[in-house]
Amino acid sequence: MKKQILLTILISLFLIALAGASIFLLTKYQLKLAGDIAKLFSSKTSVLPTLSPTASSTAQEIAQLQKEIDELKKQPPKIIYKTVLTPASSSPAPNLKTQEELERAKQQITSLEQRLQELQVQKTSGSQISDADLIKSWQAGDKVAQVACQNKLLGSWQLGSAVLISPDGKVLTNQHVVEPSVGTLLPDYCLILFGKDFDAVSQSYSKEYRASIAGFFQDRDAALLKIQDILYKDQNGAVQTMPVSGALPYFSISTSTPQIGDAVYVIGYPESARFAFSVTKGIISNLTSDNVYFGTDAQIDRGNSGGAALNSAGQLIGLPTWKYIGGGDYRGYILNINSIKLL
């Protein structure tokens, strides 16, 4: 019995000693671990392991990307303006890169166009040139067109003239040409007709440019149209559509103030010429008090409305709009292009 008690006591002492040793070792390990953690957070040097070549490359790429992001943040925001025009025919979304290249090309074309006109002015001032050669050099037949807008209520067509002002097909004309003479419903589109496309045999146009109404100008008898596509007939006589390819010729807009005595050329498709291409010449006779219109002795007839009034440099100075006839007197009036706020 005494032996069993003694054995139990020895086993208990052994277990107590073992537990004590375990607690001592665990406490020592915890103290060491706490010390290592303290060193880790207090150290100013990096504790990351040495990067391998692959890890180093990745770190460099991350640094480069961060640099690019910082540079992008410094750049001002870019705004893309969307057109409010509804295309006459469906087309895929434009490629932005292609669109930017197209805009740059348009700017170059505009610059070259202005330079060409400056050279023409220098040539004119240096030597005498006939009006016929001058008008031919302007290629006015490719830039001034007849415009036809259908009255949705009556089904009839209102005729006038129009002028191209941009390579992407922006067209100016008078508001009274576009708006219906009866009713208030605007046409879904207007047709832009060039004399070069008229076939005298069939008495029809081989191509008709379809233009939507982009808008009107407040307190001005002017309308902006935008050419959308081309209508034509195939071999079977069925009407087909095709997109406009390439830049269209156009007149640049004069920024100078019209002066009394300046030469003016009125171009359009008047009824007095049986709605054929016509040019009349005169001078600026007077300016209205608000400088919105200027008078001229150049002939302006029905059908000339919305066409082109050009200076001797071939620049657009206004739109032939109306005429005064009273007591045997005549005077045509041209809407000053500088009174229109073009975007």
C-alpha positions as CSV (number, residue, x, y, z in Angstrom):
1,M,0.0,0.0,0.0
2,K,2.9,2.3,0.9
3,K,4.5,1.5,-2.4
4,Q,1.4,2.5,-4.3
5,I,1.2,5.9,-2.5
6,L,4.9,6.5,-3.1
7,L,4.5,5.7,-6.8
8,T,1.5,8.0,-7.1
9,I,3.5,10.9,-5.5
10,L,6.5,10.4,-7.8
11,I,4.2,10.4,-10.9
12,S,2.5,13.6,-9.7
13,L,5.9,15.3,-9.1
14,F,7.0,14.3,-12.6
15,L,3.9,15.6,-14.3
16,I,4.2,18.9,-12.3
17,A,7.8,19.2,-13.4
18,L,6.9,18.5,-17.0
19,A,4.1,21.1,-17.0
20,G,6.4,23.7,-15.4
21,A,9.0,23.1,-18.1
22,S,6.4,23.4,-20.8
23,I,5.1,26.7,-19.4
24,F,8.6,28.0,-19.1
25,L,9.4,27.1,-22.7
26,L,6.1,28.5,-24.0
27,T,6.6,31.8,-22.1
28,K,10.2,32.1,-23.4
29,Y,9.0,31.5,-27.0
30,Q,6.2,34.2,-26.7
31,L,8.6,36.7,-25.3
32,K,11.0,36.1,-28.3
33,L,8.1,36.3,-30.7
34,A,6.9,39.6,-29.2
35,G,10.5,41.0,-29.5
36,D,10.7,40.0,-33.2
37,I,7.3,41.7,-33.9
38,A,8.5,44.9,-32.1
39,K,11.7,44.9,-34.2
40,L,9.6,44.4,-37.4
41,F,7.4,47.5,-36.8
42,S,10.2,49.7,-35.5
43,S,12.7,48.9,-38.2
44,K,13.0,51.6,-41.0
45,T,14.6,49.1,-43.5
46,S,12.5,46.9,-45.8
47,V,11.8,43.4,-44.5
48,L,10.8,42.1,-47.9
49,P,13.0,39.3,-49.2
50,T,15.4,40.0,-52.0
51,L,13.4,40.0,-55.3
52,S,14.3,37.6,-58.0
53,P,14.8,39.0,-61.5
54,T,11.1,38.2,-62.3
55,A,9.9,40.0,-59.2
56,S,12.1,42.9,-60.0
57,S,10.7,43.2,-63.5
58,T,7.1,43.1,-62.1
59,A,8.0,45.9,-59.6
60,Q,9.4,48.0,-62.4
61,E,6.2,47.5,-64.5
62,I,4.1,48.5,-61.5
63,A,6.2,51.6,-61.0
64,Q,5.9,52.5,-64.7
65,L,2.1,52.0,-64.6
66,Q,1.8,54.2,-61.5
67,K,3.8,56.9,-63.3
68,E,1.5,56.7,-66.3
69,I,-1.6,56.9,-64.1
70,D,-0.2,60.0,-62.3
71,E,0.5,61.7,-65.7
72,L,-3.1,60.9,-66.8
73,K,-4.5,62.4,-63.7
74,K,-2.7,65.7,-64.5
75,Q,-4.2,65.9,-67.9
76,P,-7.4,68.0,-68.3
77,P,-10.7,66.1,-69.0
78,K,-11.6,65.5,-72.6
79,I,-15.2,66.2,-73.8
80,I,-16.7,64.5,-76.8
81,Y,-19.6,66.3,-78.3
82,K,-22.3,64.2,-79.8
83,T,-24.2,65.3,-82.9
84,V,-27.9,65.9,-82.4
85,L,-28.6,64.9,-86.0
86,T,-30.4,61.6,-86.6
87,P,-28.8,59.8,-89.6
88,A,-31.1,59.1,-92.5
89,S,-29.7,55.6,-92.7
90,S,-28.3,53.3,-90.0
91,S,-24.5,53.1,-89.8
92,P,-22.0,51.5,-87.3
93,A,-20.5,53.6,-84.5
94,P,-17.5,55.6,-85.6
95,N,-14.0,54.5,-84.7
96,L,-12.6,57.3,-82.4
97,K,-9.1,57.0,-83.8
98,T,-10.4,57.2,-87.3
99,Q,-12.6,60.1,-86.3
100,E,-9.6,62.0,-84.8
101,E,-7.6,61.4,-88.0
102,L,-10.5,62.7,-90.0
103,E,-10.8,65.9,-88.0
104,R,-7.1,66.5,-88.5
105,A,-7.5,66.0,-92.2
106,K,-10.4,68.4,-92.3
107,Q,-8.4,71.1,-90.5
108,Q,-5.6,70.7,-93.1
109,I,-8.1,70.9,-95.9
110,T,-9.5,74.1,-94.4
111,S,-6.0,75.6,-94.0
112,L,-5.2,74.8,-97.6
113,E,-8.5,76.2,-98.8
114,Q,-7.8,79.5,-97.1
115,R,-4.3,79.6,-98.5
116,L,-5.6,79.0,-102.0
117,Q,-8.1,81.9,-101.6
118,E,-5.3,84.2,-100.4
119,L,-3.3,83.3,-103.5
120,Q,-6.3,84.0,-105.7
121,V,-6.7,87.4,-104.1
122,Q,-3.0,88.2,-104.6
123,K,-3.3,87.1,-108.2
124,T,-6.4,89.2,-108.8
125,S,-4.7,92.3,-107.2
126,G,-1.6,91.8,-109.3
127,S,-3.3,91.4,-112.7
128,Q,-6.7,91.8,-114.2
129,I,-8.8,88.7,-114.4
130,S,-12.2,88.3,-115.9
131,D,-15.3,87.6,-113.8
132,A,-15.8,84.3,-115.8
133,D,-12.4,83.0,-114.9
134,L,-12.8,84.2,-111.3
135,I,-16.1,82.4,-110.9
136,K,-14.7,79.3,-112.5
137,S,-11.8,79.3,-110.1
138,W,-14.2,79.3,-107.2
139,Q,-15.9,76.1,-108.4
140,A,-19.1,77.7,-107.4
141,G,-21.2,75.0,-109.2
142,D,-19.9,72.4,-106.7
143,K,-20.6,74.5,-103.6
144,V,-23.9,76.2,-104.3
145,A,-27.0,74.0,-104.9
146,Q,-30.7,74.1,-105.3
147,V,-32.6,73.0,-102.2
148,A,-36.0,71.4,-102.3
149,C,-38.1,70.9,-99.1
150,Q,-41.4,69.1,-99.2
151,N,-44.5,70.6,-97.5
152,K,-45.9,67.6,-95.6
153,L,-49.4,69.0,-95.6
154,L,-49.7,69.9,-99.3
155,G,-47.2,67.5,-100.7
156,S,-45.7,70.3,-102.8
157,W,-42.0,71.2,-102.9
158,Q,-40.5,74.6,-101.9
159,L,-37.5,75.6,-103.9
160,G,-34.6,77.8,-103.0
161,S,-30.8,77.8,-103.0
162,A,-28.2,76.6,-100.5
163,V,-24.4,76.8,-99.9
164,L,-21.9,74.3,-98.5
165,I,-19.9,75.7,-95.6
166,S,-17.9,72.6,-94.4
167,P,-16.3,69.5,-95.9
168,D,-18.6,67.2,-93.8
169,G,-21.8,68.5,-95.5
170,K,-23.1,71.4,-93.4
171,V,-25.3,73.6,-95.6
172,L,-26.8,77.0,-95.0
173,T,-30.0,78.3,-96.5
174,N,-32.8,80.7,-95.5
175,Q,-35.3,79.6,-92.8
176,H,-38.3,80.6,-95.0
177,V,-37.1,78.1,-97.6
178,V,-37.2,75.2,-95.1
179,E,-40.3,76.1,-93.2
180,P,-43.6,75.3,-94.9
181,S,-45.6,78.2,-96.3
182,V,-48.8,76.4,-95.1
183,G,-48.9,74.5,-91.8
184,T,-46.3,74.0,-89.2
185,L,-44.9,70.5,-89.9
186,L,-41.3,70.6,-90.8
187,P,-40.1,68.3,-93.6
188,D,-38.3,65.1,-92.6
189,Y,-35.5,66.1,-94.9
190,C,-34.6,68.4,-97.8
191,L,-32.9,67.5,-101.1
192,I,-29.7,69.2,-102.1
193,L,-29.4,69.3,-105.9
194,F,-26.3,70.2,-107.9
195,G,-26.5,71.4,-111.5
196,K,-23.7,69.1,-112.5
197,D,-25.9,66.1,-111.6
198,F,-28.8,67.2,-113.8
199,D,-29.5,65.1,-116.9
200,A,-31.1,67.3,-119.6
201,V,-32.4,64.2,-121.5
202,S,-34.3,62.6,-118.7
203,Q,-34.9,66.0,-117.0
204,S,-33.9,64.4,-113.6
205,Y,-31.0,64.3,-111.3
206,S,-28.6,61.3,-111.3
207,K,-27.9,62.0,-107.6
208,E,-29.8,63.8,-104.9
209,Y,-28.2,64.6,-101.6
210,R,-30.5,64.0,-98.6
211,A,-30.1,66.5,-95.8
212,S,-31.7,66.7,-92.3
213,I,-32.6,69.9,-90.6
214,A,-30.0,70.6,-87.9
215,G,-31.6,73.8,-86.6
216,F,-32.4,77.5,-87.0
217,F,-30.8,80.7,-85.8
218,Q,-32.6,82.9,-83.4
219,D,-33.9,86.1,-84.9
220,R,-32.3,85.3,-88.2
221,D,-33.8,84.1,-91.5
222,A,-31.3,81.2,-91.7
223,A,-31.3,77.4,-91.3
224,L,-28.6,74.8,-91.0
225,L,-28.9,71.5,-92.8
226,K,-26.6,68.5,-92.7
227,I,-26.1,66.1,-95.7
228,Q,-26.7,62.5,-94.6
229,D,-26.6,60.4,-97.6
230,I,-27.1,60.2,-101.4
231,L,-30.2,59.0,-103.2
232,Y,-29.9,57.4,-106.7
233,K,-31.7,55.0,-109.0
234,D,-30.2,51.6,-109.9
235,Q,-30.5,50.0,-113.3
236,N,-34.0,48.7,-112.5
237,G,-35.2,52.2,-111.5
238,A,-35.4,51.4,-107.8
239,V,-34.3,54.2,-105.4
240,Q,-31.1,53.3,-103.5
241,T,-29.0,55.1,-100.9
242,M,-25.2,55.3,-100.5
243,P,-23.0,57.2,-98.1
244,V,-21.2,60.4,-99.0
245,S,-17.5,59.5,-99.6
246,G,-14.7,62.0,-99.1
247,A,-14.7,65.7,-98.2
248,L,-17.2,68.0,-100.0
249,P,-16.0,71.3,-101.5
250,Y,-17.3,74.4,-99.6
251,F,-16.9,78.2,-99.3
252,S,-15.0,79.6,-96.4
253,I,-16.6,82.4,-94.4
254,S,-15.4,85.9,-94.6
255,T,-14.5,87.5,-91.2
256,S,-14.2,91.0,-92.6
257,T,-16.9,93.7,-92.3
258,P,-18.8,94.5,-95.6
259,Q,-18.2,98.0,-96.8
260,I,-20.3,100.1,-99.1
261,G,-18.9,99.9,-102.6
262,D,-17.4,96.4,-102.2
263,A,-18.1,94.0,-105.1
264,V,-20.6,91.2,-104.4
265,Y,-21.5,88.1,-106.5
266,V,-24.9,86.5,-106.0
267,I,-25.1,82.8,-106.8
268,G,-28.1,80.6,-106.8
269,Y,-30.9,79.0,-108.8
270,P,-33.5,81.7,-109.4
271,E,-36.9,81.3,-111.1
272,S,-35.9,84.0,-113.5
273,A,-33.2,81.7,-114.8
274,R,-35.7,78.8,-114.9
275,F,-34.1,77.5,-111.7
276,A,-30.8,77.0,-113.4
277,F,-27.4,78.0,-112.0
278,S,-27.1,81.7,-112.1
279,V,-24.6,84.5,-111.1
280,T,-25.3,88.2,-110.9
281,K,-22.8,90.9,-109.9
282,G,-23.2,94.2,-108.1
283,I,-21.9,96.3,-105.2
284,I,-22.9,96.7,-101.6
285,S,-25.2,99.7,-101.7
286,N,-26.1,100.2,-98.1
287,L,-26.0,98.6,-94.7
288,T,-28.9,98.4,-92.3
289,S,-28.6,100.1,-88.9
290,D,-28.2,96.8,-87.1
291,N,-25.8,95.4,-89.7
292,V,-27.9,92.3,-90.1
293,Y,-28.6,93.0,-93.8
294,F,-26.8,94.9,-96.5
295,G,-28.4,96.1,-99.8
296,T,-27.1,95.5,-103.2
297,D,-27.9,96.3,-106.8
298,A,-27.0,92.7,-107.8
299,Q,-30.2,91.0,-109.0
300,I,-31.9,88.8,-106.5
301,D,-35.0,86.9,-107.5
302,R,-37.3,84.2,-106.2
303,G,-35.2,81.0,-105.9
304,N,-32.0,82.9,-105.0
305,S,-33.0,82.7,-101.3
306,G,-30.4,80.9,-99.2
307,G,-27.8,80.9,-101.9
308,A,-24.3,82.4,-101.8
309,A,-23.2,86.1,-101.7
310,L,-19.5,86.2,-102.2
311,N,-16.8,88.9,-102.1
312,S,-14.1,89.3,-104.7
313,A,-11.9,86.9,-102.8
314,G,-14.5,84.1,-103.2
315,Q,-15.5,84.1,-99.5
316,L,-19.0,83.8,-98.2
317,I,-20.3,87.2,-96.9
318,G,-24.0,86.4,-96.7
319,L,-27.2,84.7,-97.9
320,P,-29.5,86.4,-100.5
321,T,-32.7,86.7,-98.6
322,W,-35.3,89.2,-100.0
323,K,-35.7,92.1,-102.4
324,Y,-37.4,95.5,-102.3
325,I,-39.5,96.7,-105.3
326,G,-41.3,100.0,-105.0
327,G,-41.9,103.0,-107.2
328,G,-39.8,101.5,-109.9
329,D,-36.9,101.1,-107.6
330,Y,-35.1,97.8,-106.9
331,R,-32.8,96.6,-104.2
332,G,-31.8,93.1,-103.1
333,Y,-31.0,92.4,-99.4
334,I,-28.4,89.9,-98.2
335,L,-28.3,88.5,-94.7
336,N,-24.8,89.3,-93.2
337,I,-23.0,86.1,-92.5
338,N,-21.3,87.7,-89.5
339,S,-24.7,88.2,-87.9
340,I,-25.1,84.4,-87.7
341,K,-23.5,82.6,-84.8
342,L,-22.1,79.5,-86.4
343,L,-20.9,76.7,-84.2
